[in-house]
Amino acid sequence: MQIYRTDQHPLPLPAGHRFPAGKYRQLFDAVQPFAANLIVDAPAASDAELLAAHTPDYLARLGNGTLSKAEERAIGLPWSAQLVSRSRHSTGATLAACRSALLEGCGINLAGGTHHAYADHGSGFCVFNDSAVALRVLQHEAAISRALVIDLDVHQGNGTAAMLADAPTLFTFSMHGQNNFPFQKERSDWDIELADGTGDDEYLAALAGALPQLLSLSQPDLVIYLAGADSYAGDRLGKLALSMQGLAERDALVLDTCQRFGLPLAITMGGGYATPIEDTVAIQAGTVRQACTRYAA
């Protein structure tokens, strides 16, 4: 298996910006001790790959820096050439992780999970929709026929749901906070909405009950797992109440199920905004460690 990094591509933000861009370098540092030989630099997604899911006009306006102020506010990150480059590499990392999964069982993007981006605009810190791009490209190449997105970020994967709504062979599942962003939800193929304060037991029971049905409904050749860390009780944007142990058990449920059924698995990190941010890093490093234990022996 291979693990793809993008933290070496700078993301310039103004002082005090609420997006914790530094967590990506911290995550890279955290996984180095047990996975250094697996980590490679992420490739950048090409125009052709991005256009498999995004509109030409959006790609052009991103490239030449002519997004409107409203579009830039929706993304929540100031436009820069570095932002576009970083987003290309993050999307390329997910596509590469999927290719690694198809060849070797598993692949990991130490970033990604940019599930709020739509075909023609970005949103919620997401410029390109990495899952939608990767799955459209792999279908065009006939590398897969069917796929499943298991989105366990605390925020609904609204962009992914909308972008793949016309593809019955690309199944979208989102288990997220009912009262959290985005406040106007899309319809995934299957949504589970959770009340504020949902803890480990209720969360894990819902996930364990859904996974067998998900596999039966989707019959996937590939699974993309968004392992968001923002369901953690200490996350400032989360509203749920999972412990670190509960999140580790969540990861184990997904990984063990995919491995038991022989399903190639690509993992992206999704969101995480804990205070302190080191808690998010510890949670996501734990996700990577569990995958390495199962797939990189």
LINTA-V709081 format. One line per field, one symbol per residue. psi: psi as a letter, one per 30 degrees, with the letter a starting at -180 (. if undefined). Layout:
psi = ???
//
This chain:
psi = llkkkgffjkjkllkgkfkifffeeeeeeefeffgeffklkklkkleeeeffflkeeeeeeeeghgkleeeeeeegkkkleeeeeeeeeeeeeeeeeeeeeeegeklkkgbahiffklegllkhgkeljeeeeeeeeeeefgflellkjjjglfkkieeeeefgfgjffjkkkkjlkeglkkfjlljlfkkkkklkgkaeeeeeeeeefeeeeeeeefhlfkkkjjhkggfkfgkfgefahkleeeeeeeeeeeeeeeeeghkkkkklealjhljlffeeeeeeeeeeeeeeeefg.
//
